[in-house]
Amino acid sequence: MREMNTYTDQLGREVVIPFPPRRIISVVPSQTELLYDLGLDEAVVGITKFCVHPEQWYRQKQRIGGTKQLHLEEILALEPDLVIANKEENTAADIYYLMERVPVWVSDIQTLDDALEMISQVGKITGRHEQALQITSDISLKFSDLQKKTQQVEKLQTAYFIWRNPWMVAGGDTFIHHLMTAYCGLENVFGGRLRYPEVDAGQILSSDCQVILLSSEPYPFKEKHIAELAAMAPGARIQLVDGEMFSWYGSRLGKAAGYMQELWKLLYNCQ
């Protein structure tokens, strides 16, 4: 008989999970990459079609649908003893269905502290506590150094776009907003709105934003889209950015701090 432990997920639910879990399915790309960095190659049996890191897992692991459209029966057929999900990235109906049948641990991330707690908890659940501690310590140190540098000057008024047709931006209760305002030296001009609100040309113009960031995901903004925004926000600096660095809250955060520091230097040097 394997040991059964009870863990509290970030929704406050108590989840009984075998220790250590031997058949894990991740339905969140950033948490899939974390499992890889925790050294859990043999234990992970399923991932989504959006779990592109690491590349070898994307090629080799069984894919069980997208984050919003999980193939539920395929998941159950894999007989997981742990599914790792996320409140925002997955569909509630899918996750509730799985909760009734297998152990599901759900993350809920709005801040860097939430992300660090998630990494730590996943490390404990999977028997990789020491590896998780190394990851969280590295991330904490890098973001602390970043914050010291970026908070020394007045923040640039910024809009972070995630979608086109309709235009959508990151609001004030998102992980993206938290990283922008707490660590990147940027002020979110749409920080008074919730989640990912739609905005029109008039709202973009009246926001008086100094910087527009166009994310590579979920909408794949390219150079050709810059002119569209320039017409609506004359005078604003428009910059394409790597969306993974702003919205992946797993071990990729170890790379994100350095990326954000370079972006911060670029934006301030080019005013």
Contacts in CASP RR format, 6 or more apart in sequence:
PFRMAT RR
TARGET T0000
AUTHOR 0000-0000-0000
METHOD contacts of the structure
MODEL  1
MREMNTYTDQLGREVVIPFPPRRIISVVPSQTELLYDLGLDEAVVGITKF
CVHPEQWYRQKQRIGGTKQLHLEEILALEPDLVIANKEENTAADIYYLME
RVPVWVSDIQTLDDALEMISQVGKITGRHEQALQITSDISLKFSDLQKKT
QQVEKLQTAYFIWRNPWMVAGGDTFIHHLMTAYCGLENVFGGRLRYPEVD
AGQILSSDCQVILLSSEPYPFKEKHIAELAAMAPGARIQLVDGEMFSWYG
SRLGKAAGYMQELWKLLYNCQ
2 18 0 8 1.000
2 19 0 8 1.000
3 18 0 8 1.000
3 19 0 8 1.000
4 16 0 8 1.000
4 17 0 8 1.000
4 18 0 8 1.000
4 19 0 8 1.000
5 16 0 8 1.000
5 17 0 8 1.000
5 18 0 8 1.000
5 19 0 8 1.000
5 125 0 8 1.000
6 14 0 8 1.000
6 15 0 8 1.000
6 16 0 8 1.000
6 17 0 8 1.000
7 14 0 8 1.000
7 15 0 8 1.000
7 17 0 8 1.000
7 105 0 8 1.000
7 121 0 8 1.000
7 124 0 8 1.000
7 125 0 8 1.000
8 14 0 8 1.000
8 15 0 8 1.000
9 15 0 8 1.000
9 104 0 8 1.000
9 105 0 8 1.000
9 106 0 8 1.000
9 107 0 8 1.000
9 121 0 8 1.000
10 87 0 8 1.000
10 106 0 8 1.000
10 107 0 8 1.000
10 108 0 8 1.000
10 109 0 8 1.000
10 114 0 8 1.000
10 117 0 8 1.000
10 118 0 8 1.000
10 121 0 8 1.000
11 87 0 8 1.000
11 106 0 8 1.000
11 108 0 8 1.000
13 106 0 8 1.000
15 103 0 8 1.000
15 104 0 8 1.000
15 105 0 8 1.000
16 103 0 8 1.000
17 81 0 8 1.000
17 82 0 8 1.000
17 103 0 8 1.000
17 105 0 8 1.000
17 125 0 8 1.000
18 81 0 8 1.000
18 82 0 8 1.000
18 103 0 8 1.000
19 125 0 8 1.000
19 127 0 8 1.000
20 43 0 8 1.000
20 125 0 8 1.000
20 126 0 8 1.000
20 127 0 8 1.000
21 43 0 8 1.000
21 80 0 8 1.000
21 81 0 8 1.000
21 82 0 8 1.000
21 103 0 8 1.000
21 125 0 8 1.000
21 126 0 8 1.000
22 43 0 8 1.000
22 81 0 8 1.000
23 43 0 8 1.000
23 45 0 8 1.000
23 78 0 8 1.000
23 79 0 8 1.000
23 80 0 8 1.000
23 81 0 8 1.000
23 82 0 8 1.000
24 35 0 8 1.000
24 40 0 8 1.000
24 43 0 8 1.000
24 44 0 8 1.000
24 45 0 8 1.000
24 46 0 8 1.000
24 80 0 8 1.000
24 81 0 8 1.000
24 82 0 8 1.000
24 83 0 8 1.000
24 84 0 8 1.000
24 126 0 8 1.000
25 44 0 8 1.000
25 45 0 8 1.000
25 46 0 8 1.000
25 47 0 8 1.000
25 64 0 8 1.000
25 75 0 8 1.000
25 78 0 8 1.000
25 80 0 8 1.000
25 82 0 8 1.000
25 83 0 8 1.000
25 84 0 8 1.000
26 32 0 8 1.000
26 35 0 8 1.000
26 44 0 8 1.000
26 46 0 8 1.000
26 47 0 8 1.000
26 48 0 8 1.000
26 51 0 8 1.000
26 83 0 8 1.000
26 84 0 8 1.000
27 47 0 8 1.000
27 48 0 8 1.000
27 64 0 8 1.000
27 66 0 8 1.000
27 67 0 8 1.000
27 70 0 8 1.000
27 83 0 8 1.000
27 84 0 8 1.000
27 85 0 8 1.000
27 86 0 8 1.000
27 89 0 8 1.000
27 90 0 8 1.000
28 48 0 8 1.000
28 51 0 8 1.000
28 67 0 8 1.000
28 84 0 8 1.000
28 85 0 8 1.000
28 86 0 8 1.000
28 89 0 8 1.000
28 90 0 8 1.000
28 107 0 8 1.000
29 48 0 8 1.000
29 50 0 8 1.000
29 51 0 8 1.000
29 52 0 8 1.000
29 53 0 8 1.000
29 67 0 8 1.000
29 89 0 8 1.000
29 248 0 8 1.000
30 244 0 8 1.000
30 247 0 8 1.000
30 248 0 8 1.000
30 249 0 8 1.000
30 250 0 8 1.000
30 252 0 8 1.000
31 84 0 8 1.000
31 86 0 8 1.000
31 107 0 8 1.000
31 118 0 8 1.000
31 122 0 8 1.000
31 250 0 8 1.000
32 44 0 8 1.000
32 47 0 8 1.000
32 48 0 8 1.000
32 51 0 8 1.000
32 53 0 8 1.000
32 57 0 8 1.000
33 51 0 8 1.000
33 53 0 8 1.000
33 54 0 8 1.000
33 248 0 8 1.000
33 250 0 8 1.000
33 251 0 8 1.000
33 252 0 8 1.000
34 119 0 8 1.000
34 122 0 8 1.000
34 135 0 8 1.000
34 250 0 8 1.000
34 251 0 8 1.000
35 43 0 8 1.000
35 44 0 8 1.000
35 84 0 8 1.000
35 122 0 8 1.000
35 126 0 8 1.000
36 44 0 8 1.000
36 53 0 8 1.000
36 54 0 8 1.000
36 57 0 8 1.000
37 131 0 8 1.000
37 135 0 8 1.000
37 251 0 8 1.000
38 122 0 8 1.000
38 123 0 8 1.000
38 126 0 8 1.000
38 128 0 8 1.000
38 131 0 8 1.000
38 132 0 8 1.000
38 135 0 8 1.000
38 251 0 8 1.000
39 128 0 8 1.000
39 131 0 8 1.000
40 126 0 8 1.000
40 128 0 8 1.000
41 57 0 8 1.000
43 126 0 8 1.000
44 57 0 8 1.000
44 61 0 8 1.000
45 61 0 8 1.000
45 62 0 8 1.000
45 78 0 8 1.000
45 80 0 8 1.000
46 61 0 8 1.000
46 62 0 8 1.000
46 63 0 8 1.000
46 64 0 8 1.000
46 75 0 8 1.000
46 78 0 8 1.000
46 80 0 8 1.000
47 57 0 8 1.000
47 58 0 8 1.000
47 61 0 8 1.000
47 62 0 8 1.000
47 63 0 8 1.000
47 64 0 8 1.000
48 63 0 8 1.000
48 64 0 8 1.000
48 65 0 8 1.000
48 66 0 8 1.000
48 67 0 8 1.000
48 70 0 8 1.000
49 63 0 8 1.000
49 65 0 8 1.000
49 66 0 8 1.000
50 66 0 8 1.000
50 67 0 8 1.000
51 57 0 8 1.000
51 58 0 8 1.000
51 61 0 8 1.000
51 63 0 8 1.000
52 58 0 8 1.000
53 252 0 8 1.000
62 74 0 8 1.000
62 78 0 8 1.000
64 70 0 8 1.000
64 71 0 8 1.000
64 74 0 8 1.000
64 75 0 8 1.000
64 78 0 8 1.000
65 71 0 8 1.000
65 74 0 8 1.000
67 89 0 8 1.000
67 90 0 8 1.000
68 89 0 8 1.000
68 90 0 8 1.000
68 91 0 8 1.000
69 91 0 8 1.000
69 94 0 8 1.000
70 90 0 8 1.000
70 91 0 8 1.000
70 94 0 8 1.000
70 98 0 8 1.000
72 94 0 8 1.000
72 97 0 8 1.000
72 98 0 8 1.000
75 83 0 8 1.000
75 98 0 8 1.000
75 102 0 8 1.000
76 98 0 8 1.000
76 101 0 8 1.000
76 102 0 8 1.000
80 102 0 8 1.000
80 103 0 8 1.000
81 102 0 8 1.000
81 103 0 8 1.000
82 102 0 8 1.000
82 103 0 8 1.000
82 104 0 8 1.000
82 105 0 8 1.000
82 125 0 8 1.000
82 126 0 8 1.000
83 98 0 8 1.000
83 102 0 8 1.000
83 103 0 8 1.000
83 104 0 8 1.000
83 105 0 8 1.000
84 104 0 8 1.000
84 105 0 8 1.000
84 107 0 8 1.000
84 122 0 8 1.000
85 95 0 8 1.000
85 98 0 8 1.000
85 104 0 8 1.000
85 105 0 8 1.000
85 106 0 8 1.000
85 107 0 8 1.000
86 106 0 8 1.000
86 107 0 8 1.000
86 108 0 8 1.000
86 109 0 8 1.000
87 106 0 8 1.000
87 107 0 8 1.000
87 108 0 8 1.000
88 108 0 8 1.000
88 109 0 8 1.000
90 106 0 8 1.000
95 104 0 8 1.000
95 106 0 8 1.000
98 104 0 8 1.000
105 121 0 8 1.000
105 122 0 8 1.000
105 125 0 8 1.000
107 114 0 8 1.000
107 118 0 8 1.000
107 249 0 8 1.000
108 114 0 8 1.000
109 115 0 8 1.000
109 118 0 8 1.000
109 175 0 8 1.000
109 249 0 8 1.000
110 173 0 8 1.000
110 174 0 8 1.000
110 175 0 8 1.000
110 178 0 8 1.000
111 175 0 8 1.000
111 178 0 8 1.000
111 182 0 8 1.000
112 139 0 8 1.000
112 143 0 8 1.000
112 178 0 8 1.000
112 179 0 8 1.000
112 182 0 8 1.000
112 183 0 8 1.000
112 253 0 8 1.000
114 175 0 8 1.000
114 249 0 8 1.000
115 139 0 8 1.000
115 175 0 8 1.000
115 249 0 8 1.000
115 250 0 8 1.000
115 253 0 8 1.000
116 136 0 8 1.000
116 139 0 8 1.000
116 140 0 8 1.000
118 249 0 8 1.000
118 250 0 8 1.000
119 132 0 8 1.000
119 135 0 8 1.000
119 136 0 8 1.000
119 139 0 8 1.000
119 250 0 8 1.000
119 251 0 8 1.000
120 129 0 8 1.000
120 132 0 8 1.000
120 133 0 8 1.000
120 136 0 8 1.000
122 128 0 8 1.000
122 132 0 8 1.000
123 129 0 8 1.000
123 131 0 8 1.000
123 132 0 8 1.000
124 132 0 8 1.000
135 251 0 8 1.000
135 254 0 8 1.000
138 254 0 8 1.000
139 251 0 8 1.000
139 253 0 8 1.000
139 254 0 8 1.000
139 257 0 8 1.000
142 254 0 8 1.000
142 257 0 8 1.000
142 258 0 8 1.000
143 183 0 8 1.000
143 253 0 8 1.000
143 257 0 8 1.000
145 257 0 8 1.000
146 183 0 8 1.000
146 184 0 8 1.000
146 257 0 8 1.000
146 258 0 8 1.000
146 260 0 8 1.000
146 261 0 8 1.000
146 264 0 8 1.000
147 182 0 8 1.000
147 183 0 8 1.000
149 261 0 8 1.000
149 264 0 8 1.000
150 183 0 8 1.000
150 184 0 8 1.000
150 185 0 8 1.000
150 260 0 8 1.000
150 261 0 8 1.000
150 264 0 8 1.000
151 185 0 8 1.000
153 185 0 8 1.000
153 268 0 8 1.000
155 181 0 8 1.000
155 185 0 8 1.000
155 186 0 8 1.000
155 187 0 8 1.000
156 185 0 8 1.000
156 186 0 8 1.000
156 187 0 8 1.000
156 210 0 8 1.000
156 211 0 8 1.000
156 267 0 8 1.000
156 268 0 8 1.000
156 271 0 8 1.000
157 187 0 8 1.000
157 189 0 8 1.000
157 207 0 8 1.000
157 208 0 8 1.000
157 209 0 8 1.000
157 210 0 8 1.000
157 211 0 8 1.000
158 180 0 8 1.000
158 186 0 8 1.000
158 187 0 8 1.000
158 188 0 8 1.000
158 189 0 8 1.000
158 209 0 8 1.000
158 210 0 8 1.000
158 211 0 8 1.000
158 212 0 8 1.000
158 213 0 8 1.000
159 169 0 8 1.000
159 188 0 8 1.000
159 189 0 8 1.000
159 190 0 8 1.000
159 199 0 8 1.000
159 204 0 8 1.000
159 207 0 8 1.000
159 209 0 8 1.000
159 211 0 8 1.000
159 212 0 8 1.000
159 213 0 8 1.000
159 233 0 8 1.000
160 169 0 8 1.000
160 170 0 8 1.000
160 176 0 8 1.000
160 177 0 8 1.000
160 180 0 8 1.000
160 188 0 8 1.000
160 213 0 8 1.000
160 215 0 8 1.000
160 246 0 8 1.000
161 167 0 8 1.000
161 168 0 8 1.000
161 169 0 8 1.000
161 212 0 8 1.000
161 213 0 8 1.000
161 214 0 8 1.000
161 215 0 8 1.000
161 219 0 8 1.000
161 221 0 8 1.000
161 229 0 8 1.000
162 168 0 8 1.000
162 169 0 8 1.000
162 170 0 8 1.000
162 176 0 8 1.000
162 196 0 8 1.000
162 215 0 8 1.000
162 217 0 8 1.000
162 218 0 8 1.000
162 219 0 8 1.000
163 196 0 8 1.000
163 218 0 8 1.000
163 219 0 8 1.000
164 219 0 8 1.000
164 221 0 8 1.000
164 225 0 8 1.000
164 228 0 8 1.000
166 198 0 8 1.000
166 200 0 8 1.000
167 198 0 8 1.000
167 199 0 8 1.000
167 200 0 8 1.000
167 204 0 8 1.000
168 196 0 8 1.000
168 197 0 8 1.000
168 198 0 8 1.000
168 199 0 8 1.000
169 190 0 8 1.000
169 193 0 8 1.000
169 196 0 8 1.000
169 197 0 8 1.000
169 199 0 8 1.000
170 176 0 8 1.000
170 177 0 8 1.000
170 180 0 8 1.000
170 188 0 8 1.000
170 190 0 8 1.000
170 196 0 8 1.000
171 177 0 8 1.000
171 188 0 8 1.000
171 190 0 8 1.000
171 191 0 8 1.000
171 192 0 8 1.000
171 193 0 8 1.000
171 194 0 8 1.000
171 195 0 8 1.000
171 196 0 8 1.000
171 197 0 8 1.000
172 188 0 8 1.000
172 190 0 8 1.000
172 191 0 8 1.000
172 192 0 8 1.000
172 193 0 8 1.000
172 194 0 8 1.000
173 194 0 8 1.000
173 195 0 8 1.000
174 195 0 8 1.000
174 196 0 8 1.000
175 246 0 8 1.000
175 247 0 8 1.000
175 249 0 8 1.000
176 246 0 8 1.000
176 247 0 8 1.000
177 188 0 8 1.000
177 191 0 8 1.000
179 246 0 8 1.000
179 256 0 8 1.000
179 260 0 8 1.000
180 186 0 8 1.000
180 187 0 8 1.000
180 188 0 8 1.000
180 246 0 8 1.000
181 187 0 8 1.000
181 188 0 8 1.000
183 257 0 8 1.000
183 260 0 8 1.000
184 260 0 8 1.000
184 263 0 8 1.000
184 264 0 8 1.000
185 264 0 8 1.000
186 211 0 8 1.000
186 267 0 8 1.000
189 207 0 8 1.000
189 208 0 8 1.000
189 209 0 8 1.000
190 197 0 8 1.000
190 199 0 8 1.000
190 207 0 8 1.000
199 207 0 8 1.000
201 232 0 8 1.000
202 232 0 8 1.000
204 229 0 8 1.000
204 232 0 8 1.000
204 233 0 8 1.000
205 232 0 8 1.000
205 233 0 8 1.000
207 233 0 8 1.000
209 233 0 8 1.000
209 236 0 8 1.000
210 235 0 8 1.000
210 236 0 8 1.000
210 237 0 8 1.000
210 271 0 8 1.000
211 236 0 8 1.000
211 237 0 8 1.000
211 238 0 8 1.000
211 239 0 8 1.000
211 267 0 8 1.000
212 229 0 8 1.000
212 233 0 8 1.000
212 236 0 8 1.000
212 237 0 8 1.000
212 238 0 8 1.000
212 239 0 8 1.000
213 239 0 8 1.000
213 240 0 8 1.000
213 241 0 8 1.000
214 221 0 8 1.000
214 225 0 8 1.000
214 226 0 8 1.000
214 229 0 8 1.000
214 238 0 8 1.000
214 239 0 8 1.000
214 240 0 8 1.000
214 241 0 8 1.000
215 221 0 8 1.000
215 241 0 8 1.000
215 242 0 8 1.000
215 243 0 8 1.000
215 246 0 8 1.000
215 247 0 8 1.000
216 240 0 8 1.000
216 241 0 8 1.000
216 242 0 8 1.000
216 243 0 8 1.000
216 244 0 8 1.000
217 243 0 8 1.000
217 244 0 8 1.000
217 247 0 8 1.000
221 240 0 8 1.000
222 240 0 8 1.000
223 240 0 8 1.000
226 238 0 8 1.000
226 240 0 8 1.000
229 236 0 8 1.000
229 238 0 8 1.000
230 236 0 8 1.000
230 238 0 8 1.000
237 267 0 8 1.000
237 270 0 8 1.000
237 271 0 8 1.000
239 263 0 8 1.000
239 266 0 8 1.000
239 267 0 8 1.000
241 263 0 8 1.000
242 259 0 8 1.000
244 252 0 8 1.000
245 252 0 8 1.000
245 255 0 8 1.000
245 256 0 8 1.000
245 259 0 8 1.000
245 260 0 8 1.000
246 256 0 8 1.000
248 256 0 8 1.000
END
